[in-house]
Amino acid sequence: MTATQRFDDTFRSAPAELAAPEFLPARLARACAAALGVEGAGLSLHVGALKTPIGASDEVTAYAERQQFTLGDGPCLRASDDGSTIAFDEEDIERNWPEFWQSLTTETPYRAVLSVPLPPPLGPLVVLDLYVRDPAALTRLPREEVTAVVTRTGAELALTVTGPEFPDDGSGWLDTPDARRRTQVWQAMGLVGVEFDLDGPDAIAVMQGAALASGRVVDDVAEELVTGRVTPGELWDEPVPEDDAG
């Protein structure tokens, strides 16, 4: 069976809870992981400084994305910036992003990642991350199979893009719980920016620093700001939670 056949089989047999249109990226991520024999796959949307998770094959992979976003850099962001496929093994991640490496190895089973921008018209705005436990699995992964699966993924996503207002064009990608949660980061960014007279990227950096200092992810900090449980001026006064689940 070819990678494309495995992709199609998994895509057609998605569980009922992923049947709604907004979960198309999650269904595609599951199909990518199954087709290529990797442990995790995630799709994310990059528009300027804004990075939004639109679908993951499983919760562990979704959490790995939140870790990467909290640290402000990583394989996925690098691939989006460069517009090219990049493989990162243990040494690469540890050398380039030691904090991400520590978080990845202590809180997930993953040890390497292949980050692949989708082909135009969606790439490099949309990036696929493939996570593996065994770094050697990346070198064994046939690149022609990766290309076929990524092309198939891009074609399915492109069918839902209905106009030039992408991604706010009714595709529904931003309606999933993870995407809506990330939207709170952009809302909180405005609150922090006004409080400290900062532009968007610097306001996000403040939230990232507060998240790292308290052992959480940025999405958690943003939720507290948006709901009013914490004000921007209180960000550095928060205690480290004892039972954070990520």
C-alpha positions in Angstrom: 0.0 0.0 0.0 1.4 3.4 -0.9 1.6 6.4 1.4 -1.2 8.1 -0.5 -3.4 5.0 -0.1 -2.8 4.9 3.6 -3.6 8.6 3.8 -6.9 8.2 2.0 -7.9 5.2 4.1 -7.2 7.1 7.4 -8.8 10.3 6.1 -12.0 8.5 5.1 -12.2 6.6 8.4 -11.9 9.6 10.7 -13.8 9.3 14.0 -17.2 10.9 14.3 -16.1 13.6 16.7 -13.9 15.0 13.9 -16.7 15.1 11.3 -17.5 18.8 11.5 -16.0 21.0 8.8 -13.7 22.9 11.2 -11.9 19.7 12.1 -10.7 19.0 8.5 -7.1 20.0 9.4 -7.2 17.5 12.4 -8.5 14.8 10.1 -5.7 15.6 7.6 -3.1 15.6 10.4 -4.2 12.1 11.5 -4.0 10.9 7.9 -0.5 12.4 7.5 0.8 10.6 10.6 -0.7 7.3 9.5 0.4 7.6 5.9 4.0 8.3 6.8 4.3 6.1 9.9 5.3 9.0 12.3 4.0 9.4 15.8 2.6 12.8 15.5 1.6 15.4 12.9 0.3 19.0 13.3 -0.8 21.8 10.9 -0.4 25.4 11.8 -1.2 28.7 10.1 1.3 31.5 9.9 0.1 35.1 9.2 2.8 37.7 10.0 3.7 37.3 13.7 0.6 35.3 14.3 0.8 31.5 14.5 -2.3 29.5 15.0 -2.7 25.7 15.4 -5.4 24.4 13.1 -5.1 20.7 13.5 -3.1 18.0 15.3 -3.2 14.2 15.1 -3.4 13.9 18.9 -3.2 15.9 22.1 0.5 15.3 22.7 1.4 16.8 19.3 -1.0 19.7 20.0 0.9 20.3 23.3 4.3 20.2 21.5 3.1 23.0 19.3 2.1 25.1 22.3 5.5 24.5 23.8 7.2 25.7 20.6 5.0 28.8 20.4 5.7 29.7 24.0 9.4 29.6 23.4 9.0 31.9 20.4 11.0 29.9 18.0 11.4 26.4 16.7 11.4 24.1 13.7 7.9 25.0 12.5 8.5 28.8 12.7 11.9 28.4 11.0 10.3 26.4 8.1 7.6 29.0 7.7 10.1 31.8 7.6 12.4 30.0 5.2 9.6 28.5 3.0 11.5 25.2 2.8 11.4 21.7 4.2 13.7 21.3 7.2 14.5 18.3 9.3 15.7 18.8 12.9 17.2 15.9 14.8 18.2 15.7 18.5 21.4 17.7 18.0 19.8 20.4 15.9 17.0 21.0 18.4 19.2 20.9 21.4 21.7 23.3 19.8 19.3 25.8 18.3 16.5 25.7 21.0 17.8 24.3 24.3 14.7 25.3 26.2 12.4 23.7 23.6 14.6 20.6 23.7 14.3 20.3 27.4 10.6 20.8 27.3 10.2 18.4 24.4 12.2 15.6 26.0 10.7 15.9 29.5 7.0 16.4 28.5 6.6 14.5 25.2 8.1 11.3 23.7 9.3 13.2 20.6 13.0 13.6 19.7 13.0 14.9 16.2 10.7 16.8 13.8 10.3 17.4 10.0 8.7 20.7 9.2 7.2 21.0 5.7 5.5 24.1 4.3 2.5 23.1 2.1 2.8 23.9 -1.6 1.3 27.1 -3.0 -1.2 28.6 -2.7 -1.3 27.7 1.0 2.4 27.4 1.7 4.3 28.7 3.4 1.4 30.1 5.3 0.5 26.6 6.4 3.2 24.3 7.7 3.0 20.5 8.5 5.1 19.3 11.4 5.9 15.5 11.6 7.1 14.3 15.0 9.0 11.1 15.7 10.4 9.3 18.7 13.3 7.9 16.9 15.4 10.5 15.1 16.6 7.9 12.7 13.0 7.6 11.4 13.4 10.9 9.7 16.3 9.7 7.6 14.4 6.6 6.6 11.3 8.6 5.6 11.1 8.6 1.8 10.9 12.2 0.6 8.8 11.3 -2.4 6.2 9.9 0.0 6.3 13.1 2.1 5.9 15.2 -1.0 2.9 13.1 -2.1 1.2 13.3 1.3 1.9 17.1 1.7 0.5 17.7 -1.8 -2.6 15.7 -1.0 -3.1 17.6 2.3 -2.7 21.0 0.5 -5.2 20.0 -2.1 -7.8 19.0 0.5 -7.3 22.2 2.5 -7.5 24.4 -0.7 -10.9 23.0 -1.4 -12.2 24.9 1.7 -10.7 28.3 0.8 -13.5 30.2 -0.8 -12.2 33.6 -1.4 -9.4 36.2 -1.1 -10.2 36.8 2.6 -8.2 33.7 3.5 -8.0 32.6 6.3 -11.1 34.4 7.4 -13.2 33.2 4.5 -15.6 30.7 6.0 -13.2 27.8 5.8 -13.7 27.2 9.6 -10.1 26.4 10.4 -10.1 29.0 13.2 -13.2 27.6 14.9 -11.6 24.6 16.6 -11.0 24.8 20.4 -7.2 25.0 20.0 -7.4 27.8 17.3 -10.0 29.8 19.4 -7.7 29.4 22.4 -4.8 30.8 20.4 -7.0 33.7 19.3 -7.1 34.8 23.0 -3.3 35.4 22.6 -4.0 38.0 20.0 -6.6 39.6 22.2 -4.2 39.6 25.2 -1.5 40.9 23.0 -3.6 44.1 22.6 -4.1 44.4 26.4 -0.3 44.0 27.1 0.6 46.4 24.3 -1.6 49.1 25.6 -0.5 48.6 29.2 3.3 48.8 28.4 3.2 50.7 25.1 4.5 47.8 23.1 4.0 46.7 19.5 2.5 43.2 18.8 5.7 41.1 18.8 7.1 42.7 21.9 3.7 42.2 23.7 3.8 38.5 22.8 7.4 38.3 24.1 6.2 39.7 27.4 3.6 36.9 27.6 6.1 34.3 26.6 8.5 35.4 29.3 5.7 35.3 31.9 4.7 31.8 30.7 8.2 30.5 30.9 8.7 32.0 34.4 5.6 30.3 35.7 6.1 26.9 33.9 3.1 27.3 31.6 2.4 27.9 28.0 1.4 31.3 26.5 -2.2 30.1 25.8 -2.7 29.8 29.6 -1.4 33.2 30.3 -3.5 34.8 27.6 -6.7 33.1 28.9 -6.1 34.6 32.3 -5.6 38.1 30.8 -8.6 38.0 28.5 -10.9 36.7 31.3 -9.7 39.4 33.7 -8.3 36.9 36.3 -5.0 38.7 35.9 -4.1 42.2 34.7 -1.1 42.9 32.5 0.6 44.6 35.4 0.2 41.4 37.5 1.8 39.0 35.1 5.0 38.7 37.0 3.3 38.3 40.4 1.6 35.0 39.6 2.6 31.9 41.6 3.7 28.8 39.6 0.6 26.5 39.5 1.1 23.1 41.1 -1.2 21.0 38.9 -0.8 22.5 35.4 -1.7 20.0 32.8 -0.4 22.0 29.8 
